[in-house]
């Protein structure tokens, strides 16, 4: 899908854009770490698929794999949702302390457009919580801290580049997927997101993965990392493209009860013998909250770009690049 952009002109040239990208990333990373009390750690680019550590995302995406010298097949990570819980245990993180890392992934089957690339870059973060923290209120508290980091970053960038007059509301609007369906019962899930974001500008949509009253899920989610009742997406209205702009997917992670329920709901109980799933069932991993936050998406939003290729270097075919140039869109 190509979004129509009329009379577009980037507010920053290519060199200014590269400098601004670094400012956005450095600032947001620092603000996020401070607000959530996170420590930066190193993370793998690939994992052994037999451990169950790779993220299956919606279940449709195919992980990129390759063989090493001893003929062992490894997979490029699709996210680090599961690996992070192991890291929190290995590094012996205390309650309400956490980690973050750079995550890079390759998604070769992605439909490429203004918002989607086959290269994924995000901050993956995770922190230890208690049983009592597994509530909607704790989820909202954490979302507000991430939103605060975003707003603080915007202010830093605006001081350096006054032309980038990005504005967001003081607070983020919370709504459940079920409530959103009740508001717009005759719309599909993406149309519902667009309407609520256009009205409130910054929205956190709670409860994604399980079936709603219309017997459909708002969107697909893996069964074995987020608790579908305690997760959600951080969405912004992006006037440059007139879309609901997903910035982050996050949530309180599964415990053994929600893991069993969700695996059964998706007919994936065959995963139960895997190392990761056994560790949850045997209470060997900490209870956590975590998520991923798109690095290029934050840059795209704050720097007022209309194509993700303006803030990241990825693959686009020659004809597509020529078509974009006609619209005055020049990719990195």
N, C-alpha and C positions, 0 to 999 in steps of 0.2 A: 504494500500500500504506500502510495506517495501522497503526502499532505501538500495541499496547494498553498503556496506562499507567494503573495503578490508584492511586487516592489520591495523585495528584501535587500537590505544592505547591512552587512555585519558592522557592529559598532566598534569592533576592534580589528586591526589587520592581523595577518598571520603571526608576525613576531610578537605583537602585543598580546595576542591570544595565548601563545605559549607561556609567556610570563604570567598572565592572569590565571592560567590553569594551575600553575605551581602555587600561586597565592591562595587560590580557593582550596586546593587539596591540603596544603600545609596548615592553613587556618582551621578548616573543618576538623581535620584529624586531631589537632591539638584541643579544640573545644570539646569534641566528642569524648576524648580520653579523660579530660578533666571532669566533665559533667557526669559521666557514668563510672568514674574511678576505674579506668582500664589501663592495662600495661600492654605495650606493643610487643608482639612475639613473632618469630619466624614460622612460616607455614609451608606445607608441601604443595608442589605443583601437581603431583600425581600420587596415586594410592593403589594398593593391591585390592582389586574388586572383590576378592573372596572374604575380606573382612567386613563387608557391608558398610564401610565408612563413606563411600561416595554417595553424593546426594542424587536421588532419582528425580528430583524436582516434581513435575506433574506426572511423570511416568512416560511421557511421550518422547522426551529428548534422549538422544543416543550419545553416550560418552565417547570421547575420542580415546582410542587405545593404541598401544605400541608394545613391542617386545624388546626386552633388554638382552644382554649378551648370554645370560644363562637360560634364555627362552621363556623367562617369566613375563607374562602379560600384565601391563599396568594401565591404569586409566587416568587421564587428565581429570582433575577435580571439576565438578560442576558447581559445587559450593563447598563450604567447610562446616556445614551445620552440625555434622556428627563428629568430625575430627576435633572440634573445639571442646566438646564435653570431655573427651579423653585428655586433651591438653590441660584443662582446668584441674583434673584429678592428678595428672602426672606432675604438674608444677605446684601442686598443693595450695591452690588459691583459697583464701578465706571467704566466708559468706559476705556477699555484697561487694566483692572484688571481682574483676574480670580482665579479659584480654581482647585485643583487636589485632587484625593483621590485614595485609593486602592480599586479595584473592584475585587471581587471573584465571580465566577459563576460556575454552573454545567450544562454541556451539554451532557446528557446521550445518545443522538443519534449520537454523533460524531463518524466518522470512525477513529479508533485509529491507529496511525502509528508514525513514527519518529518525526513528526511535530505537531501532534494533540493528545490532551488528553481530557478526559471528565471534567477535572478541568481547569478552565480558571482564570488566574491572570493577571491583567493589571493595568496600571495607566490610570484612566479616568480624563480628564482635559477639562476645558471650560472657555472661557473668553468673556467679553462683548465687542462688537464692534459697530461701527456706520453704518448707511445706506451706507455711502461713502466707507466703508471698504469691502463691499460685491463685491470684484473683484478678478480676478485671481492673480493680482500682490500682493494683501494682503495675499492671500493664500500661494503664493510662499515665501513671506517674513517670514511667520510663519513656514513653512516647513524648511527653512534654519536654523531657530533658534533651532528647534528640532534636526536637523542633527548636528548642532554645539554642542549641549549637548551630543549627542552620541559620537562624535569624542573626546570631552574633557574627557568623561568617559573612552574611550579606552586608552587614554594616561595615565590616573591615574592608570589603571589596569596594563598596560605594565611596569610601574615603579616598581610595586610590584611583578609582575610575568613576567620577560623579555621573558620567553619562549612563552608567548601568543602574538605573533607578528602580531596581527590583523591590517590590513591596509585598509583604505578607501580613495577614491579620495577627493581632496580639496573641490569640490562642487558637488552638486547633480544634476542629469540630469532630466529635465522636458520634458514630452511629454503627449499629450492627447490620450485618448483611440481611438479616430477617426484617429489621425495621426499614431498610432501604427498599427491599422488595415490596413491602406494604405501601410505601410512598408511591412507587412507580410499577404497579403490577403488570402493566401492559408493555413494559420495556425490557430489553435484554440486559444482561449484567453490565456490559460496557456502556450502554446508553444510560443506565442508572448511575454509574460512576461519573459520567460526564455531567449529568444534570446536578448532582449533589455537589460536585466540585465547582461548577460554575456559580452556584449559589453561595457556597461558604469559603471558597478559595483554598483552604487547607483542611483536609479531612483524614481521619483515621477510621478505616472500615474494619470492624471487628467481626471475627467468626467466619473464617474462610476455609472451605474444604468439605464440611458436612452438608448433607442435603437440607434444603430449606422447605418451606411449606408447599412450594410448587414442585417438590420432588426432584429439584435440580440443585447442584452446588453453584454457589456464586462464581467460583473458579476452582480449578483443581489444585490440590496440595498433596505433597508426599504424606504418607501415613505415619512415618516413623521419626519425624523431628518436631514439628510444631503440634501443640495441642489445638485442635480445630476450634475449640470453644474459647481459647485464650490467645489467639493470634490475630494478625491483621495486616493491612497494607496502608502505608502512609502515601496519600495522594494529594497532589497540588493541581490547581487549575493553571494551565499554561496558555496565556492569551496569544502568544506568538503562533501557536498551532491550533488554538481552540480545542484543547484536549484535556482529559484527566491524565495527569502525568505521574506515573508510579515512581516514587523515589526509594521506597524501602519495603521489604517484606520481612516481618519479624514476629516473634511471639514467645510465650512461655512454652518450654519444650515438654514433650510427652513424659509422663511417669508410666509406671508399668500398666496401670489401669487404662489410661487413654491409648497407650500403644496397642494393647490387645484389642480394644474396641475399634480402632482405626484400621489396623491390619485386617481385621475381619470384614469391616465395611468395604475394603478395597480388594478383598479376596487375595491378600498377600501374606497369609499366615505361613507360607513356605519360607519366609525370611526369618522366622523365629530362631532357627538354629545358628544364625550368624552371630559372630562375636559381639558386635555392637548391641544387637537386640537382647542377647543373653545378659549382657552387662546391665542393661536397664531393668530387666526382669529380676535380676538378683541384687538390685540396689547397690551396684558397684560403681555407679557414676553419680556425680552430684546433680541435684535439681538445678536447672538453669533457665535463663531467659537469653535470647540472642536474636541476631538477624543479619541481613546484608543491606548495605546502603550503596547505591550506585555512584561510583566516582565520576564517571563521564556524565551521568545524568545530573548530578549536582552542578557540575561545570556548565553544562548546556543550559540549565535553568538560570543560574546566576549571571552567566555571560550573555544571555539572550540570543542563543544560537538556535537555528531551526533544524539542524541535522546533527546527529551524534558524531558523524565523521568530522565535524568542525572542531571537536575537542578530543578526539582519539584517532590514532592511526590504525586502520583496519583494511580489509579487502572490499573493494567495490569494482564491478566490471567496467570496462572502458566506456561502453555506451551509456551506462548509468551516470558515470562521472561527467560525460559531455552534456547529458540532459540537465544535470544539476547546475553546471556552469552557465547554461542558458538562463537559469533563474538567479544567477549571481551568487550561487552557493559553492564555495571553494573548500574542499576537504583537506585535512592534514595528510 
